[in-house]
Amino acid sequence: MTAETVGADEATVLADLTGMLRVLLEEYGLEDADITMATKFHDDLELESIDLVTLSGQLREHYGDRINFAAFVADKELEEIIALTVGELVVFVVEALR
C-alpha cells in the first residue's frame, strides 16, 4: 500500500476513479463523459456488468486487497446496483482504506 492511498480522501479517490473510468470509457468513445459523485455507472456511463468487473480489478490493483468490489455489491439488490453512483463507490473506497 502506498503512502498516497493510506490517507485517501474523497477528492483523491474520485480523481483516481475518474482516471480508471476514462480508460474504460475510451473503448466506447465516451472518455470525455462528465464524471462526478452523482454520475451513475449504468444510466450515465452505460457500463455493463463486465465493465464493473474490469473496474473492480483496477481498483484492487491500485488500492490493494482492502478494496473488495464484489463484497461491496454483494448485499445490494439489482436495482441498487443499476442505480450505483460514482460517489457511492468513492465513499466505499475511502472507508475501506481507513
Sequence and secondary structure as in RCSB ss.txt:
>XXXX:A:sequence
MTAETVGADEATVLADLTGMLRVLLEEYGLEDADITMATKFHDDLELESIDLVTLSGQLREHYGDRINFAAFVAD
KELEEIIALTVGELVVFVVEALR
>XXXX:A:secstr
  HHHHT  HHHHHHHHHHHHHHHHHTTT TT    TT BTTTTT   HHHHHHHHHHHHHHH TT  HHHHHHT
S HHHHHT BHHHHHHHHHHHH 
